[in-house]
């Protein structure tokens, strides 16, 4: 749909006219005379009626409805209405763009191009603007303004054609123009000049005579100096140059700079500076139709204003007409009103206070008019939102806006958004050194790193920390590090992060004070869980409501810069992140305002929700190494969605379990830890598993719940066995076995007995006896998971004893009992069965079992099992003489072991490479591989493999003698 206002109001859709009633056309005319401008209802009414009737408001609504029914896209926005159009859809915008381009071409010395552009611009005029609709008298000023712009453009076009020597064309046009406007001396001047340069001197003198006669007779005025000087030159037959081409009107003010001082010790931010300068460089990406707008958002204290001011100083030369700066106080409880901000800017631009218009709309119009067609940089600091900023945006291209806000401003049209994060570690260290002194920071690098960590690399916090060191030269750097790190959590650091007028907590409090009550509570609740990022379900569970209900609060927190709404996680959930110091501040508020039963209830809810979700997502994995709860869901086939959710939520689940334990919620914390432990162990997060299980077990011990404590310690000890540290937990399993026996807990005792068996590597006979007894007890108790774990241990012991047929029989027995259990058991027993086949000469059969096991491991994303199965498969391929295939597999497998930090696995790769070298007849290379294997093995925990490798080394040396 296209619109025209330079003459009768026209609307066309696919070149067909759109018909509207008279008053609806009048309302449309007002929008077309003020394109892309927010018009209030009062302003629309005052523009359409000189004396508005009582029904003006409902009538206006009717006319707006009529426009929308005609598919004219009038938007309802805060404070009014707006019709957004571009130069391709509205003639007045096309006119202004063409005139601007024409003047630029003229200034560049391209009058022919300027001639075509001026002609295109003036051809758009079909009469007086909006001449066929009745508007109020208040609109006449706007219409007169447009007509003045037309005359200015026409004069520019005449001057361009004078330079091109198009005199014959101009004489007739100027003759008609002076007849229509006989008091316009500029037109008489151009007519005389054209006639003179065309060699028509007598006609030029006659034109002067006529001009003087009209001015004296009608106005009693002699011609002006410019006209008199031209008359004298024509009398003398002297050459007269063409007038200077007008490009832009001279500003009444030039070079005004309101920017704060650039910071002298800005450390780093080179990449961010380049990005922002580049964004301003790309300001004509939209065809130069609008000013460049760049927004810098980020949490409080991250250095948005510092960076924006720095960039503004760097690009000052590009905006020679001025650099404006105002603080919007968006993070305060009372953001500044746009009307007051406009008044401040107008006064800075030289408008006397008495001349500042009364309404916001008029102030905005005056502001835009004063900086129109000029190169001005406007820096708006700490914006509250789009509605506050919109009236301060210049109306013409060539200018630029840089604005900062704590949250993103997605509804600001055409803005390039830049989310500012904390600086890099190197930049943060440089910032601290710049304030405290480089030698001071270098004197104790470890303490300096502790300060960086406690401050979370937040620039405001680092500047305060540096200032405190600078004002206390006798302080060791370690003293401040100790003070920042003391107490529980990050909250205590805030007590130390104050220096003069700088105060991190006060900065956070200012943002917190602007929030609605629901958003404040959501923020406090986020302080209860020490996690890097959360999904909406976590906040909803803490609040005791639905994710839908907390969505508004999370959005409000993001707008306030208190959380960051990042990209979706591996489970396709939006994640919300919070800076460490902000989390510490939220934790303070949680402890202060959510204390007692209210806070405990929040943690109980989130722990219960986390446990239910984790148990469901981990249903593809084996149960933890302890008597299972009765309400766990049945095991399922491999489920990528559940694994992705657990991977995304791992940090939150660990944090919730620990927070619940610290709050004394032993049952809830233990249930979550039990459900989560298999995932942590299978995915290789053994340290986290041991830590969280230990934390919850400690809480259970404090509460006197020895049964829960025992089960958690069993799971923790088994995690150590899984990473081949059985020797470190031998005493733990024996202690737990004694405790369970004394308590009469036969079920837990069976697990403890199986754990003891796993630690008897130096007494395999006793180990087999203990594991067999545990299997019998699990069978009697009806614990299928425990029974499978026992059979797995039995098969492993049988392998070490060289009883490969017996181990194979154990594996087949287990495989027949896998229905309803995790596929991970199947992968484990298939690999073990493959080993039995391999060791008894059935290599092809072994390969089939290894491949099936490998496929299952990959489905389960069980990297440990994948490495082990792939290694065994390569070994079997090598045994069949497929040495090249085996070597390729081993190279891939070796990289997996390296990535996992598994030195035992790397040792076994060397062992197999030694076997391949021997089969190839290269005993010297085989010896090198076996020696590398022995060097990597831990002799304390791998005595069997160490003994086997020493045998191979001795064999190689014997051959080489």
N, C-alpha and C positions, 0 to 999 in steps of 0.2 A: 504494500500500500504506500502511495506517494502523496506528498502534501506540498501545497504552495500558498504563500502568504503575501508575496510581493506583487500585489494586485488583488483581484477578487480571491476569496478563500476557495481553494480547490482541493478535493480529495479524489484520488483515482485508485482503483484496484484493478490491476492488469489492464491499465489504460481506460478502464470504464469509469465514468464519474459515479461517486457515491453521493446519494442525495440525502440531505439533512434538513430539518426544520430550521427556521431562522435563528431562534435562540440557541439551539444546539450548535449551529454554525458559529455563532458569536462566542460561545464558550470555547469551541475548538480554536477560534481565532486567537483568543487569549493564550492558550497553550502554545500555538505556533509562534506567537510573538515572544514567548519565553520558553524555548525548547530546553529540555533536560533540566528544568528548574522546578523545585518543589514550590507549589502554589497552595497557600492555605485556602480554606473555604471563604474566609473573610476577604482575602485578596481577590479571589475569583468573583465574588459577589460585587465588590467595589469596582471591578473592571468591566462588568457587564451592565450594571445599573447605576445611573447617577443618583437616583432616589430609590433605593431597593424597596420592593413591596414587602409586606409581612411574610408572604409565602416564598421569599427569595431562597431560603435554605432548602425547603422541599423541592422547589422548582429546579434549583441547581442539581440536586440529586437525580431528578428526572432527566435533565439534560446529560448528565454524566452517564446514566444508564443507557440513554439513546446512543451516545458515542460508543459505548462498549458493545451494544447490540450490533452496531455497524462494524464491529471488529476493530475499532480504533483502540489501541492498547494503552488506555489511561491507567497508570498504576496508583494504587493506594499505598502511601508510604507514611512513616511517622510525620505528623504535623501537616499532612495535606495530600496533594496529588501531583503526579508528574507524567509527562509524555516524553519518552526517550526516543530521540531520532538522531540520525546521522546525516552528513552532507549528501549522501546518496538518496535520501528520502525527503529532504526539506530544502526548498529553494534558498531561503535566507542563509542557511548554514553553507550551502554550496557556494552562494555569492561571497560570503566572508572568507571561505577557504580559497577561492579563486583569486580574490583581491590580494590576500596575503601572499600567495604564491607569485602573483604578478609583480608585487613590489619587491619581493626577494629577487626575482629574475632581473628586474630593472636595476637593482643595486649591484647585481653581479655583472652588469654590462651586457645583458641579453635583451635588448628592447623588442626584438621581433617576437620572442617567446612571450614577453610581458604583454605585447599588443594582443596576441591571441587570447591570453588569459583574461585580460580586462574586457575584451569583447565578449567572451563567454560569460563573465560575471554580470555585465550590464544587460545582456540579452535575457537574463532571468526576470528582469523587471517588466511587469505588464500593466503597471499603474501604481496608484498609491497603496501602501500596505493595508490589507483588510478593508478595501474600499467598499465592499458590498455588504458589510455587516455593521450593525449599530453597536458601538462600544461606548463606555462611559468616558467622560472627559479626562479621567486619570490616565487613559491609554494614549492620549495624544502626544505625550512626551516621548513615549517609546516609538511611536510612529515617526515623529519628527527626528528622533535619533537615527532611525534607519534611513530616512530621506537624506539626512546630512551625510551619512556614510556613502550613500549612492553618489551624491555630488562630489564628495572627496575622491571617490573612485573614478568618477568621470573626468575630473581634473587631472588625475594621475594618468588616465588613458590618453588625454589630449597631449600631455607633456611627452609621453612615450612616442606618440605619432609625430610630434614636432621633431624629435630626434631622428625619426625615420624619414623625415622629409615628405610626409603625406599631406602637403599643403592644400591641394585641390579638394581632397576629402574633408579637410577640417574647416575650410572657409564656409561652406554651406551649413555644416553642422553648427558652427559657432555663431553664425548669423542668426539662425533660428533660436539658439540658446539665449543670446543677448536680447532678442525681441521678447522672449518669455520672462527673462529676469534682468530688466534694464538697470537695476541698481547693483548688480554683481560686478565689481571692478575687476575681479580675477578673470571673468569671462571676457570682458572688454580688452583686458591686457593680452589674453591669448589670441583674440581675433586680430588685434593690431599686429602682434608679433608674427602671426601666420601670414598676414597680407604682406608685411615688410619682407619676410624671408622668401616669399613667393615672387618678389619683384614688383609687387603692386603697392608702391610707396604712396601714391596719391590716395588710394583707397584706405590705407592705414591711417593717414592723417585725417581723412574724412570720418573714420571710425572714432578717432579721438574727439573730434569736434562734436559728434553726436553724443558720445558718452558724457562729455563735459556739460553739454546742453541739458541733458536729462538730470544729471546730478545737481546742477545749479538751480534749474527750474523747479524740481520736485523736492529737493532736500536742502537747498541753499548751501551746498558743500562743493568746494573745489575737488577735483580728482586727487587721489592719494599720491604719495611720493613715487611708488613703483610705476604707476601709470604716467606720471609727469616725466620721469626719467626715460621711459620708453619713447614718449613723444619727442623729447629732445634728441634722442639717438636717431629717430626716424628723420627728423628735420636735417640732421647732419649727415644723413645717409650712412651712418656708422653701423658696423656689424653688431648684432645683438645675439649673445648666446642663448640657447634654450634654457629655461629655468631648471634648477636642480630637481631631479626626480625625487618625489616624496616616498620614503620607505615606511617608516613608522613615525608617529608623532613624538616629539621630544617630551620626555617625562618631566613633570614638575619637580620630581625628586629623583636623584640618581645615586647609585652606589651605597644606599643605606645598608648597614650590617648590624643586625641585632643578635648575632650568634654569641653564645657564651664562648669563653676562651677554649681553644683546643687543649687537650690534656698533654702535658709534657712527657709523662712517663708511661704512655700507652704501650703495653707489652703485647707483642703478638698481634693477633687478629688480622694478619696480612690477607689470609684467604677471604675472610668475611669482608674486609675493606674492598678487595678486588671485586667481589661479587656485587656489592652495593654500587660501586662506581660503574661497573658494567651495566647494572640494571638502569642506572640513570643515562648511560650512553645509549641504551636501547630504547630510549623514550619515544622514538618515532616508529616503534614497531607496529603501531596501529595506524600508520599512515599520517602521523603528525597531526591527528585531529583533536587531541586532548593532551593536557599536561601529563607528564610522567608522575606516577605515584608509587612510592616504595614504602612498604610497611616493615618495621622491625619489631618482632614480638618475642617474648621470653619471660621467664619467671623474675620476680623481684630480685634486684641485686646482681643480675647477670651482666650488666654493663650496656644496656640498650642505648641510653642517652649518651654515654661516653662515645660509643661507636658512631652514633648518628651525627654528633657534633663534629667528630673527627672527619667523617666523610664529607660533611657539609663544607668544612674548611678546604678540603682537597679540591672540591669542584666549584669553589667560589667564582673563579674566572669565567666559568661557563654561564654564570648568571649575574652579569655586570650591573643589571638594574636594581639589584638588592637581594639581601638574604634576611628573611624575617624569622622570628622565633617567638613562640608562646608556649607556656606550660599549661596543660589542660587539666591537670590534677585528677586524671581518670581513676587513679587507685585510691583516692580519698573517699570519705563518706559523702562528700559534696563536690562532685565534678563541676567544673566551671561551665556556665551557661554560654552557648554559642554567641548569644547577643553581646555579652560582656567581652568575649574574646574578639569579636569583630570591632567593637568600640576601641579596644586596645590597639588593634592593628591599624585602624583608621587614624587614630591619634599619632601613631608612629609614622604614618605616611603623610603627616602634615595637616590633617583635617582638624580644625579647631573643635574643641569639645561642644561648643554651641552649634556647630554644623553637622554633628553626628546624627543621622536620622534616628527616629524613635523606634521603628519596628526592626525585628531581626531580618526580615526579607529585604527591607530597604537598605539596611547596613550591608547585607551580603551583596546586593546589587551595586552599591557604591564601591565596595571593596573590589569586586570583580572589574568594574569599569576603570578603576584607578590603575590596576595592574594588567589590563588587557593589552595583548600584543607586546608584552615586555618579557624579558628574561629574568624571572624572579624565582628564587629558591625559598620555599616555605617549610620550616622545620616545626612540626607539631609534636610536642613531647608529652607522653603519658596520656594517650587518648582513652576515653571511656567506652566509645563505640562509634559506629558509623554515623549515627544521627548527630553526634557532637561535632564530628569532623566535616561532614558534607558541606556546610555553608562556608567553610574556610578554604575550599579547593578553588584555585583559579579557574576562570572560564575559558581560557584560550591556550593553545599549544605554545611551546617555547618556555613555559615555566615548569617547575617541578615541585613535588611535595615529598618530603621524607617525614614519616611519622612513626612514633614508637607507641607500643601498647603492650600490656602484660598478656593479653590473649590475642589470637588472630582476629582480623576484621574481614571475614570472607565476603561480606555483602558490599564491599567498597568496589564499585565498578572499575575495571582496568588496572587495579593495583597489582604490583609484583610483591608477593609476600615472602618474607625471610624470617625463619624461626632461628633465633640466636640461642646457642647452647653454651655451656661452660667452656672455657678455653682448654686447649690441650695441656697435658702435664707439663711440657716444656714451657709453654706460654705462662701457665700459672706460676711456675717456679720463677720465671723472669719477672713477673709482676710482683711477687713477694720480695725478690731481691732488689727490685727497683725502689721499693718503699723502705725496706729494712736495711738495705745495704748488701751488696753482693758478697763482700768478705764475711759478713755476719752469717749469711745463709750458708755459705760454703764451709764455714767452720764446723757445722754439724749437719751433714747431709741427711742422716737418718731422722733427726728431729724435724728438719725442714719438710721431709716427706710426710711425717706424721701430721704436721700443720696443714699441708695441702690436703691430706686425706680428711682431717677433721673439718676443714672448711668446704669440702666437696668441690674444690676448685672454683667456688663462687667468687667472682671478682670483688664484690663489696666486702665479703668476709676476709678475703686475702688482703685487701687494702687496710682493713682495720687491724688484722693481725700484724701486718708490717708496721703500721703506725705504732702499735703497742711496743713492738721491739725497738723501734727507732727512738721512742721516748724513754726507754729503759735500757740504756747501753750496758748496764752491769748485769742484766738478766742473761743467763744462758738461754740459747734457743730452745733447749730441752725443757726449760721451765714452762714456757708458753705451751709447748706440745703437751706437757703433762697436764696442765690446767684445761686445755681443750679436750683432752681425752678422758678426764676423770669423770666419775659418776656413771650412771646407767644410760645407755643410749646416746643419741646425738644431742638431745635437748640441753644437756649441761654445757655444751660448747657455746650456746647462745649467751650464757652469762658472761663469757669472756670476750665476746665479739661486740664490744662497744668502745668507741674512742671519739671524744668530742661530740660533734653533732651526728656522727655516724653510728648507727645502731641496727644490727641485722634484725633483731627481734622487733624493734619498732617499725622497721620497713615491712616485715611480714604482718604485723598487727594492723597496719594501715590497709593492706589488701583484705585481710580477714574481716575488718569492720564493715566493708562494703557489701558483704554477702547477705543473702536472705537466710532466715533461720534454718531451713532445710539444708541449704548448701553449707552452712557453718557446721551443722552436725555431721554431714557427710565428710567434711574435711577433718573434723576431730576423730571420726571413726577410722579414717585412713591412717591415723597416727598409732592405732592399736596393733598394726601388723607391719613388721619391718621388712617389707618386700619392695623390690625395685619398681614393679609395675603390677597393676591389678586390672581385672576385667570387671564389668558391671555387676556380675553375680556376687562378687566378694563384698562390695559396698552394700548391695541389696540385703545380703544375709546379715551383715553387721547391723543394718538399720531395721531389720525385721520387716522388709517390704519387698516389692518385686523390682526386677531390673528396669522395667518400664518407669516405675515411680521415681527411681533415683537418676534417671537419664537427664532430667532438667538440672538437677543439682550438679552433676558431673560437667555438664556443658557450662554452667555458671562458673565452676571452679576453673575450667579451662580458659574461659574468657578473662578471668581475674589473674591468669598466669600462675595459679597455685598448683595446677597439674598440667601435664602435657598430654594431649590426645594424640598418640602415635598411630602408626599403621597397624593393621590387623596382625595378630600373632599367628603361629603355626596352626592354631585351631580356628582361624578366621574370626577371632573375637577382637574387637577394638580394645587396646590396652591403654591405661592411664598411668603415667609415671609422675613421680614427685622427686624433687631434689632432696638429698639427704638432710640438709639443714631444715628444709620445710617439713620433712617428715618428723624431725626432732621437735619442731615447734608444734606440729599437730599432736605428737605424743604428749607433750606438756598439757595441751588443752584437753586431751582425752583423759589423762589422769586427774586433771582438776575438775572437769565438768561431767565426766562420765564415770565417776568413781562409784564404788559400792556395787550394789546389785545391778544397776543399769549397765555399767561397763562389763560386768561378769556375764550378764545375759547376752550382750552383743557378741562376746567371744564364744559363748556356748553355742549360739546360733551359727556363727560362721564355721566353727569347728565341726559341728554336726553336718552342715551342708557340704563342707570340704570333704569329710569322710565319706559321705554317701556318693559324691561325684567321683572321688578318687577310687573307691571300691568298684564302682561300675566301669570306670575307664580302664582299670587294671585287671579286668576279668579274664583277659587273655593270658595273664601271667600266673606262675605258680603261687600258692599261698606262702606267707612268711613262715619261718622256721620256728613255729610254736603252735600249741593247740589252737585251732582256728575258732573264731567266734561262730555262733550259730546262724547269724543273719547275713553272712556274706553271699553275694550272688554267685550262681554257678559259673564255672569256667567256660569261656567261649573260644571259638576259633580266632586266629589273628585278626586284630581290629585296628587298622591304621588310624582311624579317627580318635579312638581312645588313647593310643600312644601319642598322637599329636597334642591332644588336650593335656595329658600329663606332662609332656615336654614343655608346653607353654606355661603351665601353672606350677611347675616344680618349686620355684622360689616362694610362691605364695603359700603352697601347701606346707612346706617346711616352716615358714614363718608363723603360720597359723598354729601348727602343732606346738611350736616353742612358746608362742604367746599364751596359748591355753594352758600349757604346763606351768608357766610362771604364775598364772592366775589361779592355780590350784585345781583346774578342771582336768583331773587325772583321767577319768573315764573317757572323756571326749578326745583328749590329746592322744591317749593310748590307741583308741580306735583308729584315729587318723594315721598315726605313725605305723601301725600294723598294716593298714591298707596301702600305705605309700612305700614301705620298705622294699617290696619286691621290685617295683619299678626302679628305685634308686640303685639297687644291687645289679639288676640285669643291664641297666644302661651305664654302669660303671661309676656311679656317684657314691662310692663306698664311704668316703669321708663324711659326706652329708648324712648318709644313712646312720653311721655310727654316732655322729654328733646329735642328731635329733632323737635317736633312740636313747642315748645316754641322758639327754636333758629330760625326757619324759620319764625315764626310769628313776632319775633322781627325784622328780616331783612325786612319783608313786611311793618311793621310799620315805620321803618326808611325810606323806599322808598316811603311812603305815599300811599301804596296800602292797603287801609282799607278793601276792599272786601276780598282779599286773607287773610289778617290777621284775619278777623272775622271767616272765614271758618276753618282755622287752629286751632283757639282757641275753636271752637265748637268741633272739633275732639278730642282735648286734654282734654277738660272737660268731654266728654263722656268716655274717657279712665279711668278717675277717678271714674265715676259712675260704670263702669264695675268691678272695684275692690272694690266696695261698699264703696266709699268715697263721696257719693252724697252730704253730708252736707258741704264738703269743697268747692264745686263749685256752691252752690246755688246762691251766689251773682254774680258769673261769668256769669251764664246763664241769670240771670235777666238783667245784664248790656248788654250782647250781644243782648238780645231781644229788649231792648230799642234802641240800636244802629241800629239794622236792621230795626226796625219800622221807625225810623227817616230817614233812608236812602231809605226807600221804597223797601227794599229787602225782598219781601214776602216769597221767597223760604227759605232763610237762617233764617228768622224769625220763620218759621214753625219748623225748627230744634231746635232753641233756646227755643221755647215754649214747645216742647217735653222734652227738657232738664230741664226746670223749673218744669214740671210735675214730673220728676224723683226725684226731690229734696224735694217734698212736702210730706214727709213721715208722718208728724204730722197732715196733713190736706188732708186726702185721698179723700174727696169729691171734693175739689178744684183740686187735682191732676188728678182725673178722668175727670173733665170738661176740663182741659187744654190739656190732652192727646187726648180726643175726638175731640176737636177743631183742634188740630194739624193733626189728621188723616183726617179730612174733607179737610184741606188745601192741604195735600199731594195728596189726591184723585183728587182735582181740578187741581193741578199742573201736574198730571200724573207721580208722583214720586213713583213708586212701592216700592223701597227700604225704603223710608221714611214712607210709609204707613204700611209696615210690622213692622218696628221699633215701630211705634205708637201702632199697635195692640198688640205687645208684651208687651208694657208698660201698656196698658189698661187691658190685661188679668191679669198681675201681681197685679194691683190695685184691680181688682175684687176679686182676691183670698184673699187679705188682708181684704177686706170688707165682706168676707164670701159669696160672690155671685158666687158659684161654677158653677151653670148651665150657668150663663151669661159668665163666663170665658171660659167654654167649647165651647159655641157658638162662641165666638171670635176666639178661636183657630181653629175651623173647618172652619170658614170663611177665616182665613189666609191661612190654608192649601190648600184651593181651589184656591188661587191666587199665588202659588209659582212657576209656570212655568217661566223659564228664570232667576230665582233668586238662590242665594247660598243655597246649601243643609244644611248649618248651620242653616238657618231659619227653615227648616223642622225639624231638630233635636230639636231646641228650642221649637217649637210649639207642637211637639209630646210629649215632656216631660211635657209641661204645660197641654196638653189635658189629659195625664195620671193622673196628679194631680187632675184635675176636676173629672175624673172618680173615683179616689180613694176616694175623699172627699164625693162623692155622693153614695158610697157603691158598685160601680162596680169595684171591686179590680182586677178580672181576666182580664177585658178589660184594666185596667190601666197597668197591667204587660206587655201586648202586646205592648202598646205604649212606655213604658219605654225601652223594649228590642230593639225595632226598633230605638229609639232615641240613645240608647247606641251604637248600631252598627254604626250608622251614625257618631257619635262623634269620634269613633275610626278610621273610614275611613278618617275623616277630621283632625285627630291628634289634636282635640280640647280637651285638658286635663281638662279644667274647666267643660265643658259640660259632659265629661265622668264621672267625680267625682259626679256631681249632679245627673245624670241619674242613676248611680250605687247605690247611696244612696237611691233614691226614690224606685228603684227596690227592694232593701233589705227591706225597710219599708213595701212594699206591700206583699212581701213573708212572712214577720213576721205576718202581719195582717191575713193571711190565715193559721196561725199556723205552718208554716215551720220555726220554730225558729232557728234550727241548720243551715239550709241553709242561713238564713238571717244573722246570726252571722258571718259566714265565709265571706259573702259578705261585711259586715260592717268592718271586720278586714282589708280586702284588700282595701276597700275604705278609711279607716282611714289612712292607710299608704300613699295613694295618697294625702290626705289632708296635712299630715305631711310633705311630700316631697315638696309640693307646699307652705308650710308656711301659710296655710289657717286655721287660728284659728276658724273662723266662722264655716267652714266645720267640724272641729273637735268637736265643740260644738254641732252641729246638730247630729253628730254620737252619742254623749253621750245622746242626747234627745231620739233618736230612741232606743238605748240600754235600756233607762229607760222604754220606752213603752213595750219593749219585756219582761223586768223583771216583769213589772206589769201584763202582760198577763200570765206569768208563775206563778203568785201568790207570787212573792218575792218583797214586797213593800219596804222593807228596802234597797235592792240593787237598786231598781228603784229610791228611794230618792237620793242615792249616785250619780247615773248617772245624774239626773236632776240638782243636786247641781253643779256637774262638768260642766254641760252645761252652767249654769248661770255664773259660774266663768270665763268661756272663752269668753262669749259674751261681745261686746262693748255696754254698755247701751246707749251711745250717738247715735250710728248709727244703733242699732238693738233693738229699743224700743218695736217693735211688738213681736219679738221672746223672748225678755226678759220678757215681760208681760205674754206671754203664758207659759214660763218655770216657772215663779213664781207661776202661777196657779197650775201647776203640782206638784210643791214642796209643796204647801199648801194642795193639795189633799192627797199626800202621808203622810204628817204629821198628817192629820186628821184620816187617816186609822190606823196609828201606835199609836195613843193615847190610 
